[in-house]
């Protein structure tokens, strides 16, 4: 099992200093990743599937899209840095209702 939590701060620094994202966006990313960490300690396809279901039950579509965009950006960062060699979002249909 891949332990992703140690890389969250690196990702936030990457967003802040390399991508030059606003402090507000970085704060939102941090909140979104913290909420996911409370839900699951793994970045597996099944965990993401369950998380999407949970989000759809509890949030409006716009919020769900933002939270998933945060996770996708984080996973993209992990792939770029060669921390992971698979994208758990591959072949995962995301339906926002």
C-alpha positions in Angstrom: 0.0 0.0 0.0 1.3 3.4 -1.0 1.5 6.0 1.9 0.7 9.3 0.2 0.4 11.5 3.2 4.2 12.4 3.5 3.9 13.9 0.0 1.0 16.3 0.7 3.2 19.1 1.9 5.6 18.7 -1.1 2.6 19.0 -3.4 1.3 22.1 -1.7 4.8 23.7 -1.9 4.9 22.7 -5.6 1.5 24.4 -6.1 2.6 27.5 -4.3 6.1 28.0 -5.7 6.2 26.2 -9.1 2.7 26.6 -10.3 2.3 30.0 -8.6 -1.2 29.2 -7.4 -2.9 31.7 -5.0 -2.9 31.2 -1.3 -6.6 30.7 -1.4 -6.3 27.8 -3.9 -3.5 26.2 -1.9 -5.6 26.4 1.3 -8.5 24.8 -0.6 -6.2 22.0 -1.8 -5.0 21.4 1.7 -8.5 21.2 3.1 -9.6 18.8 0.3 -6.6 16.5 0.8 -7.1 16.6 4.6 -10.8 15.5 4.1 -9.7 12.7 1.8 -7.1 11.6 4.4 -9.9 11.3 6.9 -11.8 9.1 4.5 -9.0 6.8 3.3 -5.3 6.2 3.8 -4.9 4.8 0.3 -5.1 6.1 -3.2 -6.6 2.9 -4.7 -9.3 2.8 -7.4 -11.8 1.4 -4.9 -11.1 4.0 -2.3 -11.6 6.8 -4.9 -14.8 5.1 -6.2 -16.2 5.0 -2.6 -15.1 8.6 -2.0 -16.9 9.8 -5.1 -20.0 8.1 -3.9 -19.7 9.8 -0.5 -19.1 13.2 -2.1 -22.1 12.9 -4.4 -24.3 12.1 -1.3 -23.0 15.1 0.7 -22.0 17.9 -1.6 -23.3 19.9 -4.5 -21.8 19.0 -7.9 -19.5 22.1 -8.1 -17.9 21.2 -4.8 -17.5 17.5 -5.8 -15.8 18.6 -9.0 -13.4 20.8 -7.1 -12.5 18.1 -4.6 -11.9 15.6 -7.4 -9.8 18.1 -9.3 -7.6 18.5 -6.2 -7.1 14.7 -6.0 -6.4 14.5 -9.7 -3.8 17.3 -9.5 -2.2 15.6 -6.5 -2.0 12.3 -8.3 -0.6 14.0 -11.3 2.1 15.5 -9.1 2.9 12.0 -7.6 3.2 10.7 -11.2 5.5 13.5 -12.3 7.8 13.0 -9.3 7.8 9.2 -9.9 6.4 8.5 -6.5 3.8 6.3 -8.1 3.7 4.5 -11.4 -0.1 4.2 -11.9 -3.0 6.6 -12.0 -5.9 5.3 -9.9 -8.3 7.5 -11.9 -7.5 5.6 -15.1 -10.6 3.8 -16.3 -12.5 5.1 -13.4 -15.7 6.7 -14.5 -16.6 9.8 -12.4 -20.2 10.7 -12.4 -21.1 14.0 -10.7 -24.8 14.4 -9.8 
